Amino acid sequence: MLLPGVDREGLAPAAERIRAAVAALAPEITDRAGVTATVTTLVSVGAGLYPDHAGELSQLLLCVDAALYEARAAGRNGPCSPAPALYRRHHERGARQRDQARVCAAVAGAGTP
């Protein structure tokens, strides 16, 4: 979700508003036996700011994705903004994966099993 005009001070409140709005949905469902239940909806929100957390879109998406996983790991149903160390870990893992893919491609191109 893109939120133009949201700054550093508005990021956490915006993420919390989204989380609270989804949590408030609580629809009621009825099964075939006529039993009614209320469904609890939870959401974890990863958030990031351009250019504060990343200078280009692909990096920002990685950053926000890392923040989402951090929010889930913290117990779900909450917002999380990327911390520099969190983004660095995610970015380094991506760099390692790209390096491994290059090595595999080079080995495959050389005909080595």
C-alpha positions in Angstrom: 0.0 0.0 0.0 1.4 3.4 -0.9 0.6 6.3 1.3 1.9 9.5 -0.3 2.5 12.4 2.1 3.1 10.2 5.1 6.3 11.2 6.9 8.4 9.7 9.7 6.0 10.9 12.4 3.0 9.7 10.6 4.2 6.2 9.6 3.5 4.3 12.8 0.1 5.9 13.3 -0.9 5.2 9.7 0.2 1.5 10.1 -1.7 1.2 13.3 -4.9 2.7 11.7 -4.7 0.1 9.0 -4.2 -2.7 11.6 -7.1 -1.5 13.7 -9.4 -1.1 10.7 -8.8 -4.7 9.6 -9.1 -6.0 13.2 -12.5 -4.2 13.5 -13.9 -6.1 10.5 -14.9 -9.2 12.6 -17.5 -10.6 10.2 -20.0 -13.2 11.4 -20.3 -16.4 9.5 -22.9 -19.2 9.6 -22.0 -22.8 8.7 -24.4 -25.3 7.1 -25.5 -26.5 10.5 -26.7 -23.0 11.4 -23.9 -22.3 13.9 -22.8 -18.7 13.8 -19.3 -17.5 14.7 -17.4 -14.3 14.6 -14.2 -14.4 12.6 -11.3 -12.6 14.2 -9.1 -10.8 11.6 -5.5 -9.9 12.3 -3.0 -8.1 10.2 0.7 -7.5 10.5 1.9 -4.3 8.8 5.4 -3.7 7.4 6.2 -0.1 6.7 8.9 1.9 5.2 9.7 5.4 4.0 11.3 6.7 0.8 14.1 7.8 0.8 14.6 7.2 4.6 14.8 3.4 4.4 15.8 2.9 0.8 16.7 5.0 -2.2 14.9 3.0 -4.9 11.7 1.1 -5.1 13.2 -2.4 -5.2 15.2 -1.7 -2.1 12.2 -0.2 -0.3 10.1 -3.2 -1.1 12.7 -5.5 0.4 12.9 -3.2 3.4 9.1 -3.2 3.9 9.0 -7.0 3.4 11.7 -7.4 6.1 9.6 -5.2 8.4 6.5 -7.3 7.7 8.3 -10.5 8.7 9.7 -8.8 11.8 6.1 -7.7 12.8 4.9 -11.3 12.3 7.8 -12.7 14.4 6.9 -10.2 17.1 3.6 -11.9 17.6 1.5 -10.8 14.6 -1.3 -8.3 14.6 1.0 -5.3 14.9 2.9 -2.7 12.8 6.7 -2.6 12.4 9.0 -0.2 10.7 12.4 -1.3 9.4 15.3 -0.9 11.7 18.7 -0.4 10.0 20.0 -3.7 11.2 16.9 -5.6 10.1 17.2 -4.1 6.6 20.9 -4.8 6.5 20.3 -8.5 7.4 17.6 -8.9 4.7 19.7 -7.1 2.1 22.8 -9.2 2.9 20.7 -12.4 2.6 19.5 -11.2 -0.8 23.0 -10.5 -1.9 24.2 -13.9 -0.8 21.3 -15.5 -2.8 22.2 -13.5 -5.9 25.9 -14.5 -5.5 24.9 -18.2 -5.2 22.7 -17.9 -8.3 25.6 -16.3 -10.3 27.9 -19.2 -9.2 25.3 -21.8 -10.2 24.8 -20.1 -13.6 28.5 -20.0 -14.2 28.9 -23.6 -13.2 26.0 -24.6 -15.5 27.4 -22.6 -18.3 30.8 -24.3 -18.0 29.2 -27.8 -18.2 30.3 -28.7 -14.6 27.7 -30.7 -12.7 
